[in-house]
Amino acid sequence: LPQLSPHLPPRLTKQPWELLYCSGRDGCSLRTLYQRGGRPGSPALLLLRDTELQAFGAFSTSSIHYSEGFYGTGETFLFSFSPQLKVFKWTGRNNFFLKGDMDLLMIGAGSGRFGLWLDADLQRGGSLPCDTFDNETLSARDPFRVHSLELWGLP
């Protein structure tokens, strides 16, 4: 969180973040992630570590939840710590920030690719450059295996 703080909207930098979901504590289920995803309208910070021990994730000003269509704002971004922090902000090319159904969580999209996606059991995911964030691939492998996942939000 301290490294990401300068990239968060200023109104959120001094807020007390709390761990809402942890795969090691809460199991591996997208449904459970949605249930614990925080109150509506509250920001979310998704942190992942893959089995190659790469750390990356996404920030959203909206809670992560089930949705019929894409949601979120231009303050959403992807990030990677490989080996130092890289932040991929909204390009303005589209508004495909987040979409969550029961089979897949998608963050960023365009040209048939997702900036970050996770499957229903939070065991596999992928990352490719996408129009929303013009990001680099966040993991060394695509698809990747999830080692651990955390979701942080405001109390």
DSSP file with accessible surface (Angstrom, degrees, kcal/mol):
  #  RESIDUE AA STRUCTURE BP1 BP2  ACC     N-H-->O    O-->H-N    N-H-->O    O-->H-N    TCO  KAPPA ALPHA  PHI   PSI    X-CA   Y-CA   Z-CA
    1    1 A L     >        0   0   72      0, 0.0     4,-1.9     0, 0.0     3,-0.1   0.000 360.0 360.0 360.0 -40.2    0.0    0.0    0.0
    2    2 A P  T  4  +     0   0  117      0, 0.0     3,-0.0     0, 0.0     0, 0.0   0.902 360.0  48.0 -60.9 -37.4    2.7    2.6    0.7
    3    3 A Q  T  4 S+     0   0  118      1,-0.2     4,-0.1     2,-0.1    82,-0.0   0.842 115.6  44.5 -69.7 -33.2    4.2    2.2   -2.8
    4    4 A L  T >> S+     0   0    1      1,-0.2     3,-2.2    -3,-0.1     4,-0.7   0.712  89.9  89.0 -81.8 -21.3    0.7    2.5   -4.4
    5    5 A S  G >< S+     0   0   33     -4,-1.9     3,-1.3     1,-0.3    -1,-0.2   0.845  81.3  55.9 -49.4 -43.8   -0.4    5.4   -2.3
    6    6 A P  G 34 S+     0   0  104      0, 0.0    -1,-0.3     0, 0.0    -2,-0.1   0.741 108.8  50.2 -64.7 -16.5    1.0    8.2   -4.6
    7    7 A H  G <4 S+     0   0   64     -3,-2.2    -2,-0.2    -4,-0.1    -3,-0.1   0.532  92.3  93.2 -97.8  -8.9   -1.1    6.7   -7.5
    8    8 A L  S << S-     0   0   10     -3,-1.3     5,-0.1    -4,-0.7    67,-0.0  -0.484  95.5 -85.6 -79.5 154.7   -4.4    6.6   -5.6
    9    9 A P    >>  -     0   0    9      0, 0.0     3,-2.7     0, 0.0     4,-0.6  -0.362  44.1-116.2 -55.4 138.5   -6.9    9.4   -5.7
   10   10 A P  G >4 S+     0   0  112      0, 0.0     3,-1.0     0, 0.0     4,-0.4   0.819 112.5  64.0 -51.8 -32.8   -5.8   12.0   -3.1
   11   11 A R  G 34 S+     0   0  143      1,-0.2     3,-0.1     2,-0.1    -3,-0.0   0.661 106.9  44.5 -67.3 -12.8   -9.0   11.5   -1.1
   12   12 A L  G X4 S+     0   0   12     -3,-2.7     3,-1.2     1,-0.1    -1,-0.2   0.510  84.8  89.9-108.8  -6.0   -8.0    7.9   -0.4
   13   13 A T  T << S+     0   0   48     -3,-1.0    -2,-0.1    -4,-0.6    -1,-0.1   0.805  94.7  38.8 -68.4 -27.6   -4.4    8.2    0.5
   14   14 A K  T 3  S+     0   0  190     -4,-0.4    -1,-0.3    -3,-0.1    -2,-0.1   0.326  90.1 118.3-102.6   7.9   -4.9    8.6    4.3
   15   15 A Q  S <  S-     0   0   86     -3,-1.2     2,-1.0     1,-0.1    -3,-0.1  -0.441  71.5-114.2 -76.6 150.0   -7.8    6.2    4.6
   16   16 A P        -     0   0   85      0, 0.0     2,-0.2     0, 0.0    -1,-0.1  -0.706  34.9-155.5 -85.2 103.1   -7.5    3.1    6.8
   17   17 A W        -     0   0   37     -2,-1.0     2,-0.3   137,-0.2   137,-0.2  -0.500   8.3-162.9 -77.5 147.0   -7.6    0.1    4.4
   18   18 A E  E     -A  153   0A  87    135,-3.3   135,-2.5    -2,-0.2     2,-0.6  -0.967  26.9-107.1-132.1 151.0   -8.8   -3.3    5.7
   19   19 A L  E     +A  152   0A  48     -2,-0.3   133,-0.2   133,-0.2     3,-0.1  -0.647  37.6 171.9 -76.6 114.4   -8.4   -6.8    4.3
   20   20 A L  E     +     0   0A  23    131,-2.7     2,-0.3    -2,-0.6   132,-0.2   0.775  66.4  14.2 -92.6 -33.6  -11.8   -7.9    3.0
   21   21 A Y  E     +A  151   0A   0    130,-1.7   130,-2.6    16,-0.1     2,-0.4  -0.995  56.6 178.8-147.2 138.2  -10.9  -11.2    1.4
   22   22 A C  E >>  -A  150   0A  25     -2,-0.3     4,-3.9   128,-0.2     3,-0.7  -0.974  24.4-145.2-141.7 123.8   -7.8  -13.4    1.5
   23   23 A S  H 3> S+     0   0   15    126,-2.7     4,-1.3    -2,-0.4   127,-0.1   0.859 102.3  54.2 -59.3 -35.0   -7.6  -16.7   -0.5
   24   24 A G  H 34 S+     0   0   76    125,-0.3    -1,-0.2     1,-0.2     4,-0.1   0.821 121.6  29.4 -68.0 -28.7   -5.6  -18.3    2.3
   25   25 A R  H <4 S+     0   0  135     -3,-0.7    -2,-0.2     2,-0.2    -1,-0.2   0.824 130.3  33.6 -96.6 -40.3   -8.3  -17.4    4.9
   26   26 A D  H  < S-     0   0   28     -4,-3.9    -3,-0.2     1,-0.3    -2,-0.2   0.377 103.9-117.8-105.6   0.6  -11.5  -17.4    2.9
   27   27 A G     <  -     0   0   35     -4,-1.3     2,-0.6    -5,-0.4    -1,-0.3  -0.318  40.2 -64.7  88.2-175.3  -10.9  -20.1    0.3
   28   28 A C  S    S+     0   0   53     -2,-0.1     2,-0.3    -4,-0.1    -1,-0.1  -0.842  77.3 124.8-119.9  91.4  -10.8  -19.7   -3.5
   29   29 A S     >  -     0   0   36     -2,-0.6     4,-2.2     1,-0.1    92,-0.2  -0.937  49.4-152.2-152.3 125.2  -14.2  -18.6   -4.9
   30   30 A L  H  > S+     0   0    1     90,-3.1     4,-2.6    -2,-0.3     5,-0.2   0.886 102.7  58.0 -62.8 -36.2  -15.1  -15.7   -7.1
   31   31 A R  H  > S+     0   0  140     89,-0.4     4,-2.2     1,-0.2    -1,-0.2   0.928 107.4  46.1 -59.8 -44.4  -18.6  -15.8   -5.5
   32   32 A T  H  > S+     0   0   30      2,-0.2     4,-2.2     1,-0.2    -1,-0.2   0.903 109.0  55.6 -66.4 -39.2  -17.1  -15.3   -2.0
   33   33 A L  H  < S+     0   0    0     -4,-2.2     4,-0.3     1,-0.2    -2,-0.2   0.937 109.3  47.0 -58.0 -44.6  -14.9  -12.5   -3.3
   34   34 A Y  H >< S+     0   0   24     -4,-2.6     3,-1.1     1,-0.2    -1,-0.2   0.907 110.7  52.2 -63.1 -41.5  -18.0  -10.7   -4.5
   35   35 A Q  H 3< S+     0   0  143     -4,-2.2     3,-0.3     1,-0.3    -1,-0.2   0.860 118.3  36.4 -64.1 -34.1  -19.8  -11.3   -1.2
   36   36 A R  T 3< S+     0   0  114     -4,-2.2    -1,-0.3     1,-0.2    -2,-0.2   0.298  85.2 114.7 -98.9   8.6  -16.9   -9.8    0.7
   37   37 A G  S <  S-     0   0    2     -3,-1.1    27,-0.7    -4,-0.3    -1,-0.2   0.388  79.8-105.9 -68.5   3.1  -16.1   -7.2   -1.9
   38   38 A G        -     0   0   33     -3,-0.3    -1,-0.2    25,-0.1     3,-0.1  -0.210  50.9 -42.6  98.5 170.0  -17.0   -4.2    0.3
   39   39 A R  S >  S-     0   0  136    115,-0.4     3,-2.2     1,-0.1    24,-0.2  -0.422  75.2 -85.8 -74.3 148.7  -19.8   -1.8    0.4
   40   40 A P  T 3  S+     0   0  119      0, 0.0    -1,-0.1     0, 0.0    22,-0.0  -0.233 115.5  19.2 -53.8 136.8  -21.2   -0.4   -2.9
   41   41 A G  T 3  S+     0   0   63      1,-0.3    -2,-0.1    22,-0.1    -3,-0.0   0.377  94.7 124.7  83.6  -4.3  -19.3    2.6   -4.0
   42   42 A S    <   -     0   0    3     -3,-2.2    -1,-0.3     1,-0.1    18,-0.0  -0.675  65.8-108.3 -88.0 142.3  -16.3    1.8   -1.8
   43   43 A P        -     0   0   12      0, 0.0   111,-0.6     0, 0.0     2,-0.4  -0.217  31.5-152.5 -67.9 161.1  -12.8    1.5   -3.5
   44   44 A A  E     -CB  60 153A   1     16,-3.2    16,-2.7    18,-0.3     2,-0.5  -0.994  12.2-161.9-138.3 142.6  -11.1   -1.8   -3.9
   45   45 A L  E     -CB  59 152A   0    107,-2.5   107,-2.9    -2,-0.4     2,-0.6  -0.983  11.7-162.8-126.2 114.4   -7.5   -2.9   -4.2
   46   46 A L  E     -CB  58 151A   1     12,-3.1    12,-1.8    -2,-0.5     2,-0.4  -0.890   7.6-172.2-102.3 121.5   -6.9   -6.3   -5.6
   47   47 A L  E     -CB  57 150A  41    103,-3.0   103,-2.8    -2,-0.6     2,-0.3  -0.968   5.3-179.1-117.8 130.9   -3.5   -7.8   -5.0
   48   48 A L  E     -CB  56 149A   7      8,-3.2     8,-2.0    -2,-0.4     2,-0.4  -0.931  17.4-166.7-126.9 152.5   -2.3  -11.1   -6.5
   49   49 A R  E     -CB  55 148A 105     99,-2.4    98,-2.8    -2,-0.3    99,-2.0  -0.994  18.5-151.5-132.5 127.9    0.8  -13.2   -6.4
   50   50 A D  E >   - B   0 146A   0      4,-2.0     3,-2.1    -2,-0.4    96,-0.2  -0.348  36.3 -94.5 -90.4 177.7    1.2  -15.9   -9.1
   51   51 A T  T 3  S+     0   0   71     94,-1.9    95,-0.1     1,-0.3    -1,-0.1   0.639 127.3  60.6 -70.8 -11.0    3.1  -19.2   -8.7
   52   52 A E  T 3  S-     0   0   88     93,-0.3    -1,-0.3     2,-0.1     3,-0.1   0.326 118.9-115.9 -88.1   2.1    6.1  -17.5  -10.3
   53   53 A L    <   +     0   0  104     -3,-2.1     2,-0.3     1,-0.3    -2,-0.1   0.692  64.3 150.6  66.4  24.6    5.9  -15.1   -7.3
   54   54 A Q        -     0   0   54     28,-0.0    -4,-2.0    26,-0.0     2,-0.4  -0.685  36.1-146.0 -77.7 138.9    5.2  -12.1   -9.5
   55   55 A A  E     +CD  49  81A  19     26,-0.7    26,-2.9    -2,-0.3     2,-0.3  -0.913  36.2 131.9-111.2 134.1    3.0   -9.5   -7.6
   56   56 A F  E     +CD  48  80A   2     -8,-2.0    -8,-3.2    -2,-0.4     2,-0.3  -0.938  13.2 142.5-163.6 177.1    0.5   -7.4   -9.5
   57   57 A G  E     -CD  47  79A   0     22,-2.3    22,-2.3    -2,-0.3     2,-0.3  -0.984  34.9 -85.1 170.5-156.6   -3.1   -6.3   -9.3
   58   58 A A  E     -CD  46  78A   5    -12,-1.8   -12,-3.1    -2,-0.3     2,-0.4  -0.987  15.1-146.7-148.4 151.1   -5.7   -3.6   -9.8
   59   59 A F  E     +CD  45  77A   0     18,-2.8    18,-1.9    -2,-0.3     2,-0.3  -0.964  19.6 178.5-118.5 139.5   -7.3   -0.6   -8.1
   60   60 A S  E     -C   44   0A   3    -16,-2.7   -16,-3.2    -2,-0.4     4,-0.1  -0.998  32.9-145.4-138.4 141.8  -10.9    0.4   -8.6
   61   61 A T  S    S+     0   0   17     -2,-0.3     2,-0.3   -18,-0.3    -1,-0.1   0.564  90.5  67.4 -78.6  -7.5  -12.9    3.3   -7.1
   62   62 A S  S    S-     0   0   24    -18,-0.1   -18,-0.3    11,-0.1    -2,-0.1  -0.847  95.9-104.0-109.6 149.1  -15.8    0.8   -7.2
   63   63 A S        -     0   0    7     -2,-0.3     2,-0.6   -24,-0.2   -25,-0.1  -0.309  41.4-106.0 -62.6 153.6  -16.2   -2.3   -5.1
   64   64 A I        +     0   0    4    -27,-0.7     2,-0.3   -31,-0.1   -27,-0.2  -0.759  62.0 145.6 -86.1 121.5  -15.6   -5.5   -7.0
   65   65 A H        -     0   0   67     -2,-0.6    35,-0.2   -30,-0.0     2,-0.1  -0.941  53.7 -73.8-151.1 167.6  -19.0   -7.1   -7.6
   66   66 A Y        +     0   0   99     -2,-0.3     2,-0.3   -35,-0.1    35,-0.2  -0.421  55.8 174.3 -64.7 140.6  -21.2   -9.2   -9.9
   67   67 A S        -     0   0   14     33,-3.5     4,-0.1    -2,-0.1     3,-0.0  -0.998  42.1-143.3-152.2 150.1  -22.3   -7.2  -12.9
   68   68 A E  S    S+     0   0  152     -2,-0.3     2,-0.2     2,-0.1    -1,-0.1   0.776  91.8   9.3 -79.1 -31.0  -24.2   -7.6  -16.2
   69   69 A G  S    S-     0   0   35     31,-0.1    31,-0.4     1,-0.1     2,-0.1  -0.744 100.3 -60.7-136.8-175.2  -21.9   -5.1  -18.0
   70   70 A F        +     0   0   70     -2,-0.2     2,-0.3    29,-0.1    29,-0.2  -0.411  52.6 174.5 -72.3 148.3  -18.7   -3.1  -17.4
   71   71 A Y  B     +F   98   0B  34     27,-2.6    27,-1.9    -2,-0.1     2,-0.2  -0.898  23.0  79.5-143.1 172.3  -18.5   -0.7  -14.6
   72   72 A G        -     0   0   26     -2,-0.3     2,-0.3    25,-0.2    25,-0.1  -0.608  59.1 -93.6 118.1-179.0  -15.9    1.6  -12.9
   73   73 A T    >   -     0   0   54     -2,-0.2     3,-2.1   -11,-0.1   -12,-0.1  -0.820  38.2 -93.7-130.5 173.5  -14.3    5.0  -13.6
   74   74 A G  T 3  S+     0   0   31      1,-0.3    16,-0.6    -2,-0.3    18,-0.0   0.513 114.7  74.0 -68.5  -4.2  -11.2    6.4  -15.2
   75   75 A E  T 3  S+     0   0   74     14,-0.1    -1,-0.3     2,-0.0     2,-0.1   0.565  73.5 107.7 -83.8  -7.4   -9.4    6.3  -11.8
   76   76 A T    <   +     0   0    1     -3,-2.1    14,-0.6   -16,-0.1     2,-0.3  -0.408  47.7 169.7 -66.3 143.2   -9.1    2.5  -12.2
   77   77 A F  E     -DE  59  89A   1    -18,-1.9   -18,-2.8    12,-0.2     2,-0.3  -0.989  30.0-132.9-152.3 159.8   -5.6    1.2  -13.0
   78   78 A L  E     -DE  58  88A   0     10,-2.0    10,-3.3    -2,-0.3     2,-0.3  -0.789  26.7-173.9-103.9 156.9   -3.5   -2.0  -13.2
   79   79 A F  E     -DE  57  87A   0    -22,-2.3   -22,-2.3    -2,-0.3     2,-0.3  -0.979  11.7-164.5-150.1 160.8   -0.1   -2.3  -11.6
   80   80 A S  E     -DE  56  86A   4      6,-2.2     6,-2.6    -2,-0.3     2,-0.6  -0.994  16.4-150.2-144.9 145.1    2.8   -4.7  -11.4
   81   81 A F  E     +DE  55  85A  48    -26,-2.9   -26,-0.7    -2,-0.3     4,-0.2  -0.774  35.4 158.7-111.8  79.3    5.8   -5.1   -9.2
   82   82 A S  S    S-     0   0   32      2,-1.5     2,-0.1    -2,-0.6   -28,-0.0  -0.688  91.6 -43.8-141.6  92.9    8.3   -6.6  -11.6
   83   83 A P  S    S+     0   0  131      0, 0.0     2,-0.3     0, 0.0    -2,-0.0  -0.944 140.7  17.5 -83.9 -13.2   10.8   -5.9  -10.2
   84   84 A Q  S    S-     0   0  138     -2,-0.1    -2,-1.5     1,-0.1    -4,-0.1  -0.767  98.2 -74.3-114.7 166.3    9.7   -2.3   -9.4
   85   85 A L  E     -E   81   0A  38     -2,-0.3     2,-0.4    -4,-0.2    -4,-0.2  -0.320  45.3-179.7 -63.4 128.9    6.2   -0.7   -9.4
   86   86 A K  E     -E   80   0A  70     -6,-2.6    -6,-2.2    -2,-0.1     2,-0.4  -0.999   9.8-159.5-125.7 132.1    4.7    0.0  -12.8
   87   87 A V  E     -E   79   0A  34     -2,-0.4     2,-0.6    -8,-0.2    -8,-0.2  -0.937   4.7-159.8-116.4 134.3    1.3    1.6  -13.0
   88   88 A F  E     -E   78   0A  24    -10,-3.3   -10,-2.0    -2,-0.4    47,-0.1  -0.917  17.6-167.7-117.5 103.3   -1.0    1.4  -16.0
   89   89 A K  E     -E   77   0A 102     -2,-0.6   -12,-0.2   -12,-0.2   -14,-0.1  -0.371  35.9 -70.8 -88.0 169.0   -3.6    4.2  -16.0
   90   90 A W        -     0   0   99    -14,-0.6    43,-0.2   -16,-0.6    -1,-0.2  -0.292  34.0-159.4 -60.8 133.7   -6.7    4.6  -18.1
   91   91 A T        -     0   0   51     41,-2.8    -1,-0.1    40,-0.2    42,-0.1   0.655  32.4-124.5 -87.6 -21.4   -5.9    5.5  -21.8
   92   92 A G  S    S+     0   0   44     40,-0.5    40,-0.1     2,-0.3    41,-0.1   0.420  80.4 115.7  88.4  -0.5   -9.4    7.0  -22.5
   93   93 A R  S    S-     0   0  147     38,-0.4     2,-0.3    39,-0.2    39,-0.1   0.772  86.1 -11.3 -73.6 -29.2   -9.8    4.6  -25.5
   94   94 A N        -     0   0   24     38,-0.2    -2,-0.3    37,-0.2    -1,-0.1  -0.944  59.1-119.7-156.4 177.8  -12.8    2.8  -23.9
   95   95 A N        +     0   0  104     -2,-0.3     2,-1.7    -3,-0.1     3,-0.3  -0.131  62.0 130.0-117.1  35.0  -14.7    2.4  -20.7
   96   96 A F        +     0   0   86     13,-0.2    12,-0.6     1,-0.2    13,-0.3  -0.509  23.7 141.5 -89.5  70.4  -14.1   -1.4  -20.1
   97   97 A F        -     0   0    8     -2,-1.7    11,-1.8     1,-0.3     2,-0.3   0.990  64.3 -10.0 -78.8 -64.4  -12.9   -1.1  -16.5
   98   98 A L  E     +FG  71 107B   2    -27,-1.9   -27,-2.6    -3,-0.3     2,-0.3  -0.995  52.6 174.8-139.4 146.7  -14.4   -4.1  -14.7
   99   99 A K  E     - G   0 106B  40      7,-2.2     7,-3.1    -2,-0.3     2,-0.5  -0.951   9.0-172.2-149.2 129.5  -16.9   -6.8  -15.4
  100  100 A G  E     + G   0 105B   0    -31,-0.4   -33,-3.5    -2,-0.3     5,-0.2  -0.953  11.9 161.2-129.9 113.9  -17.7   -9.6  -13.0
  101  101 A D        -     0   0   40      3,-2.5     3,-0.1    -2,-0.5   -33,-0.1  -0.544  57.6 -89.9-111.5-172.3  -19.9  -12.6  -13.8
  102  102 A M  S    S+     0   0   64      1,-0.2   -71,-0.2    -2,-0.2   -72,-0.2   0.673 124.4  40.1 -76.1 -12.9  -20.0  -15.9  -12.0
  103  103 A D  S    S+     0   0  120      1,-0.3    17,-0.9   -73,-0.1     2,-0.3   0.665 121.8  19.7-104.4 -21.1  -17.4  -17.5  -14.3
  104  104 A L  E     - H   0 119B  46     15,-0.2    -3,-2.5    16,-0.1     2,-0.5  -0.993  49.9-151.7-156.3 138.6  -14.9  -14.6  -14.8
  105  105 A L  E     -GH 100 118B   1     13,-2.3    13,-2.0    -2,-0.3     2,-0.4  -0.977  26.9-169.0-108.3 125.0  -13.7  -11.3  -13.4
  106  106 A M  E     -GH  99 117B  11     -7,-3.1    -7,-2.2    -2,-0.5     2,-0.5  -0.961  12.2-173.4-120.0 134.5  -12.3   -9.1  -16.1
  107  107 A I  E     -GH  98 116B   1      9,-2.9     9,-1.5    -2,-0.4     8,-0.4  -0.971  64.9  -5.1-129.3 113.2  -10.4   -5.9  -15.6
  108  108 A G  E    S-     0   0B   0    -11,-1.8     7,-1.1   -12,-0.6     8,-0.5   0.405  71.5-174.4  77.7 139.6   -9.6   -3.8  -18.8
  109  109 A A  E     + H   0 114B   7      5,-0.3    23,-1.1   -13,-0.3   -13,-0.2  -0.966  19.1 133.5-156.9 172.6  -10.5   -5.0  -22.3
  110  110 A G  E >   + H   0 113B   8      3,-1.1     3,-1.7    -2,-0.3   -16,-0.0  -0.462  67.3  27.5 143.9 142.2  -10.2   -4.3  -25.9
  111  111 A S  T 3  S-     0   0   91      1,-0.3     3,-0.1    -2,-0.2    -2,-0.0   0.827 130.0 -59.2  55.7  34.6   -9.3   -6.1  -29.2
  112  112 A G  T 3  S+     0   0   80      1,-0.2     2,-0.3     0, 0.0    -1,-0.3   0.642 115.6 106.2  75.0  14.4  -10.5   -9.4  -27.6
  113  113 A R  E <   -H  110   0B 102     -3,-1.7    -3,-1.1    15,-0.0     2,-0.4  -0.913  58.2-141.2-126.8 155.6   -8.0   -9.3  -24.8
  114  114 A F  E     -H  109   0B  60     -2,-0.3    14,-2.0    -5,-0.2    -5,-0.3  -0.927  12.0-143.4-115.6 138.9   -8.2   -8.6  -21.0
  115  115 A G  E    S-     0   0B   0     -7,-1.1    23,-0.4    -2,-0.4     2,-0.3   0.889  93.1  -5.0 -63.0 -38.0   -5.7   -6.6  -19.0
  116  116 A L  E    S+H  107   0B   1     -9,-1.5    -9,-2.9    -8,-0.5     2,-0.3  -0.946  71.6 176.0-155.9 133.5   -6.4   -9.0  -16.1
  117  117 A W  E     -HI 106 126B  50      9,-2.2     9,-1.8    -2,-0.3     2,-0.3  -0.984   8.6-165.4-138.5 152.5   -8.8  -11.8  -15.7
  118  118 A L  E     -HI 105 125B   1    -13,-2.0   -13,-2.3    -2,-0.3     7,-0.2  -0.996  19.9-125.9-135.1 142.7   -9.5  -14.4  -13.1
  119  119 A D  E >   -H  104   0B  28      5,-2.5     3,-1.6    -2,-0.3   -15,-0.2  -0.209  36.7 -92.1 -84.3 176.8  -11.6  -17.6  -13.3
  120  120 A A  T 3  S+     0   0   39    -17,-0.9   -90,-3.1     1,-0.3   -89,-0.4   0.785 125.4  43.4 -63.0 -30.6  -14.4  -18.7  -11.0
  121  121 A D  T 3  S-     0   0   79    -92,-0.2    -1,-0.3   -18,-0.2   -18,-0.0   0.338 105.3-125.8 -99.4  11.0  -12.3  -20.6   -8.6
  122  122 A L  S <  S+     0   0    2     -3,-1.6    -2,-0.1     2,-0.2   -93,-0.1   0.776  82.1 111.0  53.2  31.7   -9.5  -18.0   -8.5
  123  123 A Q  S    S+     0   0   57      1,-0.2    23,-2.7   -95,-0.1     2,-0.3   0.713  74.1  34.9-101.5 -28.6   -7.0  -20.6   -9.4
  124  124 A R  E     + J   0 145B 101     21,-0.2    -5,-2.5   -74,-0.0     2,-0.3  -0.925  62.4 156.5-128.2 153.2   -6.1  -19.3  -12.9
  125  125 A G  E     -IJ 118 144B   0     19,-2.1    19,-2.7    -2,-0.3     2,-0.3  -0.912  18.8-147.3-157.2-177.7   -5.9  -16.0  -14.6
  126  126 A G  E     -I  117   0B   0     -9,-1.8    -9,-2.2    -2,-0.3     2,-0.3  -0.980   2.4-160.2-155.6 164.3   -4.4  -14.2  -17.5
  127  127 A S        +     0   0    0     -2,-0.3   -12,-0.2   -11,-0.2    12,-0.2  -0.930  16.5 160.6-154.0 127.0   -3.0  -10.8  -18.5
  128  128 A L        -     0   0   56    -14,-2.0     7,-0.2    -2,-0.3     8,-0.1  -0.954  51.3 -81.8-137.8 157.2   -2.5   -9.3  -21.9
  129  129 A P        -     0   0   43      0, 0.0     2,-0.3     0, 0.0     7,-0.1  -0.346  55.1-173.1 -56.6 139.0   -2.0   -5.8  -23.2
  130  130 A C     >  -     0   0    2      5,-0.1     4,-2.4   -21,-0.1     5,-0.5  -0.947  36.0-117.0-137.6 160.2   -5.5   -4.1  -23.6
  131  131 A D  T  4 S+     0   0   46     -2,-0.3   -38,-0.4     1,-0.2   -40,-0.2   0.819 106.9  64.6 -64.9 -32.9   -6.8   -0.9  -24.9
  132  132 A T  T  4 S+     0   0    0    -23,-1.1   -41,-2.8     1,-0.2   -40,-0.5   0.907 125.9   7.1 -60.3 -42.5   -8.2    0.3  -21.6
  133  133 A F  T  4 S-     0   0    4     -3,-0.4    -2,-0.2   -43,-0.2    -1,-0.2   0.476  82.4-134.7-120.2  -8.2   -4.8    0.6  -19.9
  134  134 A D     <  +     0   0   98     -4,-2.4    -3,-0.1     1,-0.1     2,-0.1   0.911  52.1 171.3  47.7  43.8   -2.2    0.0  -22.6
  135  135 A N        -     0   0    4     -5,-0.5     2,-0.2    -7,-0.2    -1,-0.1  -0.390  37.0-119.2 -83.6 159.0   -0.6   -2.2  -20.0
  136  136 A E        -     0   0   94      1,-0.1     2,-0.2    -7,-0.1    -1,-0.1  -0.489  53.7 -77.1 -79.6 165.3    2.3   -4.6  -20.3
  137  137 A T        -     0   0   61     -2,-0.2    -1,-0.1     1,-0.2    -9,-0.1  -0.503  43.0-151.8 -63.5 129.4    1.6   -8.3  -19.5
  138  138 A L  S    S+     0   0    1    -23,-0.4     2,-0.3    -2,-0.2   -57,-0.2   0.771  73.9  45.6 -80.8 -27.0    1.4   -8.4  -15.7
  139  139 A S  S    S-     0   0    6    -12,-0.2   -12,-0.1     2,-0.1   -57,-0.0  -0.856  78.4-127.4-116.7 152.6    2.5  -12.0  -15.3
  140  140 A A  S    S+     0   0   81     -2,-0.3     2,-0.4     1,-0.0    -1,-0.1   0.738  97.7  49.9 -68.3 -21.6    5.4  -13.9  -16.9
  141  141 A R  S    S-     0   0  142      4,-0.1    -2,-0.1    -3,-0.0   -14,-0.1  -0.914  79.4-133.4-119.0 147.2    2.9  -16.6  -18.0
  142  142 A D  S    S+     0   0   70     -2,-0.4     2,-0.1     1,-0.3   -16,-0.1  -0.928 100.4  26.4-140.1 112.3   -0.4  -16.4  -19.7
  143  143 A P  S    S-     0   0   63      0, 0.0    -1,-0.3     0, 0.0     2,-0.3   0.611  96.4-169.7 -75.4 165.8   -2.5  -18.0  -18.4
  144  144 A F  E     -J  125   0B   4    -19,-2.7   -19,-2.1    -2,-0.1     2,-0.4  -0.769  21.6-119.7-117.7 163.2   -1.0  -18.0  -14.9
  145  145 A R  E     -J  124   0B 122     -2,-0.3   -94,-1.9   -21,-0.2     2,-0.4  -0.887  29.3-124.9-101.5 135.3   -1.7  -19.9  -11.7
  146  146 A V  E     + B   0  50A  15    -23,-2.7   -96,-0.3    -2,-0.4     3,-0.1  -0.665  26.4 178.8 -81.8 128.9   -2.7  -17.9   -8.7
  147  147 A H  E    S-     0   0A 114    -98,-2.8     2,-0.3    -2,-0.4   -97,-0.2   0.850  71.3 -10.1 -91.3 -47.2   -0.6  -18.4   -5.6
  148  148 A S  E     - B   0  49A  39    -99,-2.0   -99,-2.4  -125,-0.1    -1,-0.4  -0.991  59.3-164.8-153.1 154.1   -2.5  -15.9   -3.3
  149  149 A L  E     - B   0  48A   2     -2,-0.3  -126,-2.7  -101,-0.2     2,-0.4  -0.999   4.9-175.8-143.4 136.3   -5.1  -13.2   -3.7
  150  150 A E  E     -AB  22  47A  64   -103,-2.8  -103,-3.0    -2,-0.4     2,-0.5  -0.987  10.7-158.1-131.8 145.7   -6.2  -10.4   -1.4
  151  151 A L  E     -AB  21  46A   0   -130,-2.6  -131,-2.7    -2,-0.4  -130,-1.7  -0.993  14.0-168.9-123.1 123.0   -8.9   -7.8   -1.7
  152  152 A W  E     +AB  19  45A  56   -107,-2.9  -107,-2.5    -2,-0.5     2,-0.3  -0.861  14.8 154.7-111.4 144.9   -8.5   -4.6    0.4
  153  153 A G  E     -AB  18  44A   0   -135,-2.5  -135,-3.3    -2,-0.3  -109,-0.2  -0.873  45.0 -77.2-151.1-175.1  -11.2   -2.0    0.9
  154  154 A L              0   0   14   -111,-0.6  -115,-0.4    -2,-0.3  -137,-0.2  -0.734 360.0 360.0 -93.7 142.4  -12.4    0.7    3.3
  155  155 A P              0   0   83      0, 0.0    -1,-0.1     0, 0.0  -135,-0.0  -0.178 360.0 360.0 -66.6 360.0  -14.2   -0.3    6.5
